[in-house]
Amino acid sequence: MLCKDLVIIGGGPAGLAAALEAAEQGVKDVMIVERDSGLGGILQQCIHNGFGLHVFKEELTGPEYAQKFIDKLENTGVEVLLDTMVIEITPDKRIFAVNSRIGVLEIQSKAVILAMGCRERTRGALNIPGFRPAGIFTAGTAQRYVNIEGYMPGKEIVILGSGDIGLIMARRFTLEGAKVKCVLEIMPYSNGLTRNVVQCLEDYGIPLRLSHTVIDIHGKKRVEGVTVAKVDENLKPILSTAEFIPCDTLLLSVGLIPENELTKMTGADFDASTQGPMVNQRMETSCEGIFACGNVLHVHDLVDFVTMEARLAARGAAQYLKEKDGSCRGTKVIAGEGLRYVLPHAVCVEKMLDEKLNFFMRSTRPMNKAKLVIESENGIVKTKMLSYLKPSEMINIELKKSEIEKAEGHLKFILQEEGVLQ
Amino acid sequence: MSDKRNVTCIICPVGCRIEVELENEDILNLSGYRCKRGLQYAKDEVTSPKRILTTTVRLKARSAHVLPVRTRAPIPRSCMKDAMKELKSVFVCPPVKMGDVVLKDVAGTGVDVIASRSWTE
């Protein structure tokens, strides 16, 4: 059995940043366990630019962003175990993993950072009727085919869902000579970042059809087309608007799910809205010494925030390893009206790593103008005016230690819309 | 005759909606931007829109077939197609380092195409 101070599960952006920060904090015996054959995770297939504006103050592609961390990792002494899949983790931080060289490995770690990322929702989650022909891919799978394997999965493409990967793939397919017929979004607003709607669709004249969905998939061996229809305000298809669109490929960009099978084994408390574990100010789950960061915690729209969160988790782990203190919860954080969730879920003021703390949250719906109110049992802690809010663009609010200290009982975040949507 | 065009700024995730008033290609007025970069972006966007091109080129490596690349700087949107065409015939042999030039002066833009990641074998 191996013994480690800190094991990081996952070598994507969250795992890489956590490993580097842990090494910088002086944590010895750090190991990354990664199931792929290389580091970088999903960044390696995200060859488009737009990464790193916050962390590096320059615009990088996904592989460049990853490479910067991989290069730095070389001289840190962090051990990297590739092609290795973690299959079990116990609440007392015993990890079981498998690979084809060693077989089963057992690692006892003093602290663990969960950085497994997320996976895509598939057709099975959508209940679209029709046959099961070849030619239906999640957007990320198609992205891997094109950008890593070097294959084009289709020629005439319809994309369901306006998630960022779907938008990015619309442009990628177009550049590679395929015809992207349209992007369909069931909601009345886009689920992707504004810049992706502009750069990936508008630039190439690809129509974005809001309040539309696929109601049938045609073709027995290969996709031959899809039937699309407009939906009403209850998201139910209006059959009189049904229309057949011929295509050979259907891409699904319909959401991401944090990959928490391992987290569940630890018995940590979960947040039903993020589908990830609940964490405190240092990204520690309710299971002592087990931390989480990145998309396993909540799905991010910018990798920069993943990096910041991972650094915080690593500093939290370093603090835990030094002080051997439990998972203190302290002040409870509540997502009130207008918000889907707020992270972290609890703040233990005495254990705060900085004089300030960032809170991440998402609105329940698009709002042109809204007032964010943060209140506790003894009154309002802070208010802030926000504009152009979209559920797809994460809100980041900083609170000072002194502000959190004053709050009694809980911190409740409420988003009140001002004025009416245009 | 003046003409109004809306530009969504993509420089940062804020995504300012900038309104540009034009008269015969001349900019009369700009509003809605929150920083200097946004102002410049809106001006460029209505006169000569530019984008960074990201794509892949062929790679002769043991474990991979393609290498991610990008233009070092933004190139005119109108040159995208020609650039893609030129990059179709580029073949890279490892070792390659992130930032290495894989194609000089793509599509007559004066901009080089560089590798987005390193590859040793």
Chai-1 contact restraints between the chains, C-beta under 6 A:
chainA,res_idxA,chainB,res_idxB,connection_type,confidence,min_distance_angstrom,max_distance_angstrom,comment,restraint_id
A,I47,B,T54,contact,1.0,0.0,6.0,A-B,restraint_1
A,I47,B,P68,contact,1.0,0.0,6.0,A-B,restraint_2
A,H48,B,T54,contact,1.0,0.0,6.0,A-B,restraint_3
A,N49,B,I52,contact,1.0,0.0,6.0,A-B,restraint_4
A,N49,B,T54,contact,1.0,0.0,6.0,A-B,restraint_5
A,T61,B,T54,contact,1.0,0.0,6.0,A-B,restraint_6
A,T61,B,R70,contact,1.0,0.0,6.0,A-B,restraint_7
A,T61,B,S116,contact,1.0,0.0,6.0,A-B,restraint_8
A,P63,B,P68,contact,1.0,0.0,6.0,A-B,restraint_9
A,P63,B,S116,contact,1.0,0.0,6.0,A-B,restraint_10
A,P63,B,R117,contact,1.0,0.0,6.0,A-B,restraint_11
A,E64,B,S116,contact,1.0,0.0,6.0,A-B,restraint_12
A,Q67,B,M98,contact,1.0,0.0,6.0,A-B,restraint_13
A,Q67,B,R117,contact,1.0,0.0,6.0,A-B,restraint_14
A,N147,B,T56,contact,1.0,0.0,6.0,A-B,restraint_15
A,G150,B,H65,contact,1.0,0.0,6.0,A-B,restraint_16
A,G150,B,V66,contact,1.0,0.0,6.0,A-B,restraint_17
A,L175,B,M84,contact,1.0,0.0,6.0,A-B,restraint_18
A,T194,B,T8,contact,1.0,0.0,6.0,A-B,restraint_19
A,T194,B,G15,contact,1.0,0.0,6.0,A-B,restraint_20
A,R195,B,I10,contact,1.0,0.0,6.0,A-B,restraint_21
A,V198,B,T8,contact,1.0,0.0,6.0,A-B,restraint_22
A,V198,B,I10,contact,1.0,0.0,6.0,A-B,restraint_23
A,Q199,B,I10,contact,1.0,0.0,6.0,A-B,restraint_24
